Amino acid sequence: MTKYGFLILVFCNSALFSQKGGDSLALISEVKIDAYKKPTPFITSTKSVSVASENLLNQNTPERMLESVNQIAGARMEERSPASYRISLRGSTLRSPFGVRNIKVYLDDFILSDASGNTYFNTLSPELIDRMEVYKGPESGDYGAVTGGTLLLQTKKADNLSVNLATGSYGTFNQSIRFSKQSGKHFFEIFENYYRTDSYRKQSAAERKLIFLKDRFQYTQKASLHAMLLFSDLKYQTPGGLTLEQMQIDRKQARPATATLPGAAEQNAGIRNRMILAGVSHEYNLGPQFSHFILLQGSYVDFENPFITNFENRFEKNFALRTHFNYEKSWNTVSLAWRLGFEGGINTILIKNYDNNKGNESNPQNFDQLKNTSGFYFLSQKFNIAEKLFTDISISLNSNAYEWERLYPVSGNGKIHFKNQWLPNFGITYLLGKGFSVRVKAGKGNSAPTNEEVRSSDQQFNLNLVPEYGWNKELGLRKQFGNTIFIEGSYFDFRMKDAIVRRQNEAGQEFFVNQGSTSQKGFEVLLESKSFNFQNDFPSRFKFRISGSFYNFKFENYTGNNQVFSGNDLTGVPATTINSLLNFVFLKKLSIDYSHFYTSKTPLNDANSVWSESSFVGNIQFRFPVNFEKARLNLYLQIQNLYNTDYVLGFDTNAFGSRFYNPAAKRNFIIGAKIDF
């Protein structure tokens, strides 16, 4: 039997098991989403949102959140090499060769994204995150100007003392300690993590050290103060992309030298990113209906990137403020909530490029400075009539500007202020019956070029770049069947103008251009069961989850390099992804997570002349708890790429010289133990 046939059989078996399900845990439809301090039952939310809680987050390997993100319809995480990954929400990687752009990221109260829209997501440890909410498409009101989406990451909110140790293939080692506790009026958390790996390919070792501290001080019944400190020291080597022929000869090799350029290993290509982020937030209830929130934070980033053609240093300073007033009022069958606020940030970056002498700085090339200032005022409202009709309407006024200055070898400066944008967002949900809702949503998104796009690795200021923007419209259904099965389906139609796309020159350096428009239509579906208790030992419990994304993304009015690309499929976006997670519990102890990820073929350049192969990857995880008098030992074994598939987990799209491919590891394992006291 083929592995595809086996997957279909497992899906069918899961449906049969679900018909025999006994009692269940909390209703899936009653899960609460935060929506930035406005808790709402999932079934009545107007948002295009998915939640990754403990069951999904347990799938992650120590270095990434890829397994959790990729189980979510409409979300996709790619890894070019360990610690070099990117996140896409509904195709937003079109402009992200690496890292996270065009997606707003928050950590508890605090803002991880800088004022230009870039987020160093890879500085975080997956173990730090206790819950993740993924908002797909423009939200515009409370979250500002993005077209991709928003991530809300949450850390621990309950007492915990745990130690985690793991080791695995390719010299992988991971260690973490977490201590969180309510002590009087304080809830504090200390989290420490160390991770390293030699990795599958040459020139792709990675190492991360992280410390996270927080304290939530409820000093009166009406007010609380929240302080946070995050320090991350990340360094990883970058092997570079291969051609198809090079990958077929040796999947493990780093980018080799050419007649004109040295190779990745010879130049010791890699990244060193040291970041410190600190902030305080304050909440105060002014009365029965009024409350106020304010946040102040700052961060510093020391970034080094020895590359094939240069050695780049970046020094970044970031400051941000968020504040809003809230009003809530309820009558017999009607409730109303309003929020008026502002969020803004300043990002200053000094960039120095030198010749790269085998991983060391040599002769200076260019020194430049950028200052980005962005912000938005927002007004949002929630309306609830008789627990049947729910509205979420918001509008924001967004501004973005940057100043640039060339310091060496010549001098020059300038300032660009993009046109202010009014971005409305409308959402309505109607509850047709218990556990059955329909929702409609429309919103406008706008995304200005980031610092790395204005001044990209070709070391030129791209002063002609303008923000991309567009309207998103969608329709969704959520239905709970018989207190056992939950299904959600969403159809969206997003039309983007002035799309920002990536280009590479012959040296492998990137630059960005605005190219025409896109039509992005898609259908996303989620089918999830309760955790069924069979009242016996074999099996004891069972739960399944299946998600899928089916896209028709096209370029419109798009020409480049004297070619017409209109009507072509959107670069780097697979038309179909189908993911599944089956959880079995045997003997009331042994837990088995069996997951699959199918990805259809993907266009690797705008001309659609090169496509990837489709891929089918399976993972399996075994977890076994051992209880002691005052502690619990959780043993686990993860086997990644169970079928030993040859596949690529992150492509370099539009790569010069057809160096599209970053091969993923073959079958590998991680074994570990976590002790909860």
N, C-alpha and C positions, 0 to 999 in steps of 0.2 A: 504494500500500500504506500502511495506517495505521501510525503509530509503534508501536502495540501489536502489530500483525502482524509488523512488522520485528523487535521484540524476541523474539517467539516463534521467528522464523526464525533469529536469532542463537543462541538457546538450543539449537535443534536442530543447528545447525552445530557448536556447541561439543561436543555429545555425539558427533558423527561424528568430529571431530578427535581426541577423547580415545581413540577406538578404535585410532587409528594411532600413539598416543604411543610414543616410544622410551624411552630411559633417563630416570630421574627423580632428583630431589634427595632430601633426607632425608624419611623417612616422616612424613606428617602426624600419624599416630597416636603418633609418638615425640617430638613436641614436649614439652618440659618446662614445667610451670607451677610458679610459685614457692610459692603458697599460704602466704605469709609464712614464708619460710626453711625450707620443707619440700618441696624439689623433687620433683616426681612426674610420671611420664609421663602425657601427656594421656589416653591410651586407658584407663588404670587409675584415673584420678582419680574420686573420688566427687562432686566439686564440679559445680555448674551454672556452668561457666566458659567464656569465649571469650577468644582471644588476638588482639590486634592488633599484629603485628610490622611489619617494614619495608614489605612489599607494601601493607598497608592504610594505614599512616601516611603513605605518599607521596601519598595522595589528598587530604590536607588542604590547605585554603587557609591563608594566613598567619595569619588571625585566629581560627581555630576548629579543633576536631577533629571537626566534624560529619560529614564524608564517611566517616571511619573508623568512628566510633561507629555510624552508621546502616547500615553493612554487617553489623552483628552482630545476629543474631536475638535479640529480647527487649530490645534497647537502642535508645534513641531520643534524639537531641539536637535541640533546637529553638532557632531564633534569631528573637527578636522584632525585633531590630535589631543591627547589628554590635556585638559585645562584650556583648550582653544575651541570654544564652542559658541554657537549662536542660537537664538530663539526666534521662531517665526510664528506669528498669529495671522492666520488667513493670508499667507503669502508675503509677509512683510520682510523676508530676507532678500528681496529683490535688490536692496541697497546695503545689505550687511555682509561684507566679506568675512567678517569675524565680529564677535561681541554682540551686544544688544543695542539696537537703535530703533527708533520709531515705536518703542514700547516703554511706557512709564512704569517704574518699579518702586514700590514702597516696602519698607521693613518696619513692621509695627506702625508707630506714628510717623516714622522718619522717611526721608526721600533718598533713594539710592541713585536716581538719575540726576545728572548734572544739568545746568541751565541750557546746554546746547542739545540735550536729548540723548547723550551717550550714557551707558550703564556698565560698570565693571562687575558684571554678574558672576564671573568666574572667581572673584575673590571670596565668595561665600562657600561655606561648607554645607552640603545637603543636610547634615545632621542637625544644624542649627535651626532649620525650618520645621515647625510643628504642624503647619497648615498653609495651604496656598490657594488663593482664589484667582482665577484667570478670566479676565474680561476681554472679550474678542470684539474688535472693531472700534470705531471712534466712540468715546464716551463724552468728550468735549466739555461737559459742565464741570463736575467736581474734579476731573482729572486733567483738564487742559488740552493742549494741541498735540494729539497724536492720531495717526490713522490706523496703526497696527492694533493696539490694545493696551491693557493695563494689568500688572501683576501686583497683588497684595500678599506679602509674605508675613507670616506671624510666627513668633517664637513662643516658648512655653508659657502657659498661664496657670500651671498646677505644680505642686511640690514634686520634686524629683531629685534623686541622687543616683547617677549612673556612670559606669565606666565601660568603654567600648574598645575592643582590640580586634584587628582583622589583618590578615595577610593573604597573599594570593599570587597569581601568575605575574611574570615579568617584574619580580621584585617589589610588588605592591605591598605597602604597609600603611595602616591607618589606626590612629589612636585618638580618642576623645574623652573628655570628662565634662559632665554637666551637673551643676548644683543649683536648684531653684527652690525657694522656700518663702512661705508667708511668715513673717516675723513681726508681730504687732501690726503697726500701720504700714509696714514695708513689705513689698513683694520684690525679691531680688533674684537675679540669675547670673551665674558665672558659667561660661562655656569656653572650653579650650580644645583645639583640634590640631593634629599634625598628620599630614598625608604626604606620601611619596610613591613614585613608581618609575621604573626604567622604561616601561611601555613596550609596545609591540614593534614599532619601527625604530630604526636608527635615528639619532638626533631628536628624540621625543620624550626624554625624561621630564618629570614634573615633581614639584615640591611645594606644599602650602602650609603655612603656619597661621593660626587664627586665634584671637582672643576676643570674646564678646562679654560685656558687662552691662547690666541694666538694673534699674531700681524704680519701682512704682510706689510712690509715697502718698498714701491716702491720708493727708494730714487733718482733714475735717470730713464730715459727711458730705459736704458740698464740693470739695476741691481735692484734686490730686496732682502730683508733680511726677513726671516721668523723665528719667535721665538715661542716656545710652552712650556707650563707648565701644567702637569696633576697630580692631587693628588686624590687618591682613598683610602677610608677606608671601607673595606668590612668584614663583619663577618656573618657567617651563621652556623647553626647547621646541623649535618649530621645524619639522622635517621638510615642509614644502610640498607642493603638488607634483604629481607624476603624470606623464603621458600614459595612454593606454598600453602602449608597447612596453614602457618601463615597468608598469605595474604587473604585466603578465610575466616579465622576466624575473622580477624580484619585488614582491609586495612590501618587504620590510625596508627597502632602501630609502634613504633620504634623497631629496632632489639633487641629482648629480651635476657636476660642472659641465659647462659648454665651452665652445671655442673662445667665447668672449666673456663669460661670467663664471666665477667660482661656484662651488656647490654649497648646500646648506650646512653640512658638517664642517667643511673647511672654514666657513665664516662664523661658525658657532652661532647660527641663527637662533633667536629665542626672545623671550619676554621676561622682564623682571618688573613686578608691579607691587609697590609698597603703598598701602593706603591706610589712613586713619580717619575715622568719621566719628564725630561727637555731637550730641544735641540734647536739648531739653524741651519738653512740652508741658503744657499746663491746661487743665480743664477745670471749669468753675460753673456751678449751677447758680445762676443769678436769681432764680425764683422758680415757681411751679412750671412755667412755660419756657423760660429763657435760659440759655447756657452759652458759654464762650470757650473756644479752644484756640491756643496759640503754640506755635512751634518755631524754635530757632536752632539752626545747626550749621556746622562747618566741617570741611574735610580738606585733606591734603593728599596729593598723589605724586609719587616719585616713580616715573615710568621709563624703563630702558628697553630698547628694541634693536639689538644687532641684527641687521638684515643682509641680504645678499649684496646690495649695492651701497648701503650706508649704515651708520650707527646713530640711532635717534634717541635723544633724551627729552622727556617731557616733564615739566613741573607744573602741577595744577593746584589752584586754590579755588574752593567752592564755598559759597554761602547761600543759605536758603531760609525763607520765612514762609510759614503758612498760618493763616488765622481765619476763623469764621465764627459768626454768631448764628445760633440756632433757636428756632421757635417751634414749639409743638403744642397742639390744642386738640382736645377730643370732645365730641358731643355724644349723643346717644348712639347713632349709627354712622357717624362721620368722624374721621380724624385727619388732621392736616399737619404737615411739617414743612418749614421753610429753612433755608440756609443761605446766608450771604457771606462771601469770603473772598480772600485773595491768597494766591501763592506766587512767589517769585524767587528768582535765583540769579547769582552772578558767578560766572566761571572765567577765571583768568588762567591762561596757559602760556608758558614759555617753552619753545621748541628749539632744540639745537641738534643739527645733523652734522655728522662727521663722516669721513671715509672709514670703512670698516676694515681693520687690519686683523683678520682672523679672530674677531670677537673683542677687539680693543679699539678705542677711539683713536683716530689718526688726524689727518688734516681736516679743518673745518670746511663745511659746504654751505649751509644756510642756517641763520639764526632768525627766528620770527616770534612774534607775540600776538596772541588773540585774546580778546575779551568779549564774552558773550553775556548779554543781559536779556532775560526773558521773564514773563509773568502773565498772569491772567486773573481777572476778576470774575467771580461766578455767582450765579443765583440759581438755586434749585428748589423744587417743591415736590412733596409726596402727598397724594390724596387717596384716601381710602373710604369708599362708600359701602357700608353694610357688609364688609368683608367679601364683596363680590367684584367691585370695580376698583382697580389700582392704577394710579397714574404716577409717572416720574418724569417731570419736565424740567429742563435746565437750559441755561444759556451762559456762555462765557465770552469775555472780550480778551483776546490774546495778543500779546506783543512780543516781538523778538528782534534783536539788533545785535550786531557785532562790530567791533573795531579791530583792525589789523595793522600790524607794523612790521616792516622788514628791517632787521637790525644789522645783518651782515650777509653778503659782502657789500651790498649797496643799501641805501636807506629809502624808505617810502612808507606811506601810511594812508589810511582811509577809513571810512565808516559806512556801513550799510544798515538801513532800517527797513525791515520788511513791512509791508502793509498790515496794519492791525486787522484782525479777523474776528467777526462775530460768529460763534459756533453754537448753534442750537442743537438740542437733543430731545426727542419726544419718545416716550414709552408708555404703552397702555397694556394692562393685563386684565382679562375677565375670567373669573372663576365659574366655569360651566357646571361644576358639581364637585363633590368632595374628591380631591386629588386629581382634578382635571381642569387645566387652564389653557387659554389661548392668548398669545401676546403679539403685538405689532410694535415696531420700533423704527425710527428714522433719526439719523444724526449726521452732522457734517464734521469732518476731520480735517486737520491741517498739520503738516509736519515740516518744520524748517530744516535745512541742512545742518548737520552737526559740525563741530570743530574739525573732526577727522575727514569730513567731506569738503568743507571750505578749504582746508589746507591738508590735503591727503598726502600719501607717501611719495608722490612725484614732486613734492616740495614747492608746488606752485599754488598761489591763491586763486581759487576758482570763483571770481567775483560775479560770474553770470548765473550762478545757481540761484534758484528761487524755491520757495516751499512747494511741496506737492499738497494737493487738497482733493476732497471729493465727498460725495454723499453716499451714505449706506442706508439701505432699506431692508427690513427683514420681517419674517413671519415665523412664529414658533408655537409648538404644541408641547405640553407636558402632561403625562397621564400615569397615574398609579393604578395598576390592575390588581384587584383582589388582595391588597395589602401584601403582595409578594413581588411583583415586577414593576419596575419604573421604566418608562420610555420617554425620550425627548427627541424631537425633530425640529430643525431650524433651516429655513431657506433664506439666503441673503443675496443682495445685488448691490455691489459697491462699484461706483464709477470714479476713477481717480484721474486727475489732470496733472500735467507737468511732472509725471513720474520720474523720480530720481533713480538712475541706473548706474551700475558700476562698469568701468572699463579698465583694462590693463595695457601698459605700454610694453615694449620689447624687453625691458629690464625687469618686468614683473611688478612694477610699481602701479598702484591703482590711482584712478581719478574718476570723477563722477560728472554726469551730465543729466539735464532734464530732457526727457524724450517722450513727447506725445502724451497719450492717455492709455488707460487700461479699463477693461471690462472684467470684473471679478464676480462671477456668479457661482454659488455653491450650496450644497445641501450637507448638513451635519446631523448625525444621529447617535444617540446613546441608548443602550439597553442594559439595564442593571438589575440584579436580583437582590433580595434580602439575604441575610445569612440564615440558611435553613438548618434547624436542629433536628437530626434524625432519631434522637433518643436511643442511640446505640453507639457502639465503639467503632464500627467499620462500615461506612465513614460516620464521623460524629457530626460534622457540619459541612456545608457547601455554599459557595457564593460565586457568581460570575458577573462579568462586565464585558461588554462588547461596544466599541465605538468605531465610527467611520466618517471620513470626509470625502466628498465627491465633488470635484471642482471643474469648472469650465472658465479658466482664466485666459484672457486674450489681450494682446497689444492692439491698440487702435491708433491710427494716425501717427505711425512710428517709422521713421527712417533714420539710418545711420550708416556711415562709411559708404555712401552712394548705393545703399540697399534699402529695399522696402520691407519692413518687418510687420506691417499691419496684418492682423489676422493670425499671427503666430502665437503659440502657447507661451505663457509667462515663464521667463527663465527661472530655473531652480525650484519650481513648484510642481510636485507630483499631482496628477489628476485624481488619484485614488490612494487613500491610506485606510487600512482596516487593522484594528488592534483589539486584542482580547486579553483578559486576565481571569483565570480560573483559580479559586482558592478552595482547597480541600483540607479538612482536619480529620486525622485518623487517631483512634485510641484516645480521643479527647485531649491530645497533646501535640502530635506531630502535624505541623501545618506545612502545606505544599502550595506554593504560588507558581502557576504555570502560565507564562505569558507569550504572546506572539505579536509580531509587527510585520504587516505587509505594506510595501511601498511600490507603487507602479513606476514605470519608467519616467524619467525626468529630463526635460530639455536643459542642456548645459550651456547653450549660448543663445543669443537673441535671434540668430538666423535659424534656429531649430535644426541645424545640420548635424549636431552631435547629441545623442541621447544616452542616458544611463540605462543599464539593465534594471528590471524590477528586482526587488529583493524580498525574501521571506526569512525572518530571524526569530528564533525561539530562545527563551530564557526559562530557567527553573530555579526555584529557591526552596530550601528546606529549613524549617525553624522548629526548634525543640526546646521547651522550657523545663528547667529543673528547679524545683522550689526548695528553699531552705527556711529555717525558722525566721530569719530576719532579712532574707534576700532572695532574689530570683535570678537565676542564670539562664540567659537565652542564647542557645547555640544556633548558629546558622551557617548554611553553605549555599552560595550562589554560583550557578553555572551559566555564564553568558555565552551567547551564540551556540546554543546547544547542538545545532545541526552542522556546525563547522562551515557556515556559509561564507563564500567569497563575496564581500560587499563593501560599499563605501558609505560611511556614516556622515560625511560632509564634503560636498563638492566645491571646488573653486570655479564659480561660474564666470563665463566670458574670459577665461584665462588665456593669456598670450602663449603661443606655442603649444596649445592643446594640453596644458598641464592642469587638467580638471580634477585629478583623482587623488584622494587621501584615503588609502585602504584602511579598513577597520580590522581590529584584532580577530583572529580565528578563535576557536573554542578556548575559553579561559575560566578561571574560578577564583572565588574569594571565600575564605573560611574565617569565621570570627566568633566572638563571644561578647555579649553585653550583660553586665551585672547591674540590676536595679536594687537598691537598698531601701 
